[in-house]
Amino acid sequence: MPVPVAPRRWPLLGHTPAMLTQRAKFTDALHEHGEVVRLDLGPLHAYFVTDPALTHEVLVSQGSKFRKGAMFDKFQPYLGTGLLLSNGEHHLRQRRLMQPAFHRERIEAYAATMARAAAALAARWQPGEIRTIENDMQELAVTIVGETLFSTEIGRHAVEEVRRSIFTVIQQGMIRALSPSFVEKLPLPGNREFDAAISRMKAVVLQVIESWRADGTDHGDVLSMLLLAGMTDQQTYDEVLTLLTAGIETTAIALAWALYEVGSNPEIEERLHAEVDSVIGDRPVTFADVDKLTYTTQVVQETLRRYPIWFVMRRTLTEVQLGGATLPPGAEVIISPHALHHDERYFSSPHRFSPDRWTPSFAASLPRGAFIPFGGGNRQCLGNTFAHTEIVITLATVAARWRLVPTRPARVKFTSAPYPDGLLMKAVPRN
């Protein structure tokens, strides 16, 4: 059965112009053309999966027939072979080594750091002050990752450098992933910025590892756990970069959008505040509170639905039957959490922020593959519970003390995800 080709294909460049100019608006509509739709990224043929059941096949039931795809190839020479980019036995071995860092008892210990950092940030705000919320949330995510990943002063310096550089790496890396290979070799400003950012991050992270080896002390942080597990400097570097990338970027985006949506919807804000007042009162949020904050969790779920990453890529290892399409070995496959999460066949009024949709019965009724904020299968994000806990604790900590009122409509800067661009919000004391 032939695979339909997406509209808006240019000569030579294929669908790259549509992807770079229209972003999610283009890919969200591809389900209208079939369950699997062909995209041409320059000379590269790719297969865009629009159906949740087929998405589940790629990620889970036929997951062993796939490996990371072309998008990750663009990053691998720079970010190494950590969990985010590795494949096969190496990926499974590294995942097993990393799992203890995200066991429940570890998350419970991290929760105290999350609550303390969120409270410290909120304590610095002044009544009536206009805050750029995405900057505050980036700072908070950096602080939390820094204190759980590295416990030393030199470690905090490393995290600050990564904060400065990681968004350049992600933005330019996405452009590289969608462009023909020759583009990354051109002397363009974006290419120079990308190379410089990678060089800075590598130098400072390797300095932290060298410092730890010279000291040899178990600081009770994730870095100590990695090195005590016997990882080489390169393996440790790769995993540290993976944790920093995942722990700063995605969580900061979700937190910023959650606070913006709560502040933009008085009814949602009122219900959130009522729950926080009832469960938390005026004490610090604890790990035990997270499961009790049910409406807050619904707000988080809706944020993850509304503002997920744009797409990920996989590559077939063998011939794969996907619905009515037969994909040859080496075929590139694209999955878009954003497109799936905004498909009105599964989410009514998908562009409306509605935490009330997340009833237990609604969540149970969703087809597998329709909601994948953390991926799926053995590629599911190892830090999903860490991220969920951090977002819930931060929302509850802020809501106990402040209302955040938007002073202008949201602006979006779309790269690998819908980044907030200048979410200006006024801090208003609850009392």
Secondary structure by P-SEA (a helix, b strand, c coil): cbbbbbccccccccaaaaaaacaaaaaaaccccccbbbbbcccbbbbbbccaaaaaaacccccccccccaaaaaccccccccccccccaaaaaaaaaacccccaaaaaaaaaaaaaaaaaaaaacccccccaaaaaaaaaaaaaaaaaacccaaaaaaaaaaaacaaaaaaaaaaaaaccccccccccaaaaaaaaaaaaaaaaaaaaaaaaaaaccccccaaaaaaaacccaaaaaaaaaaaaaaacaaaaaaaaaaaaaaaacaaaaaaaaaaaaaccccccccccccccaaaaaaaaaaaaaaccccbbbbbbcccccccccccccbbbbbbbaaaaaacccccccccccccccccaaaaaacccccccccccccccccaaaaaaaaaaaaaaaaaacbbbbbccccccccccccccccbbbbbbbcc
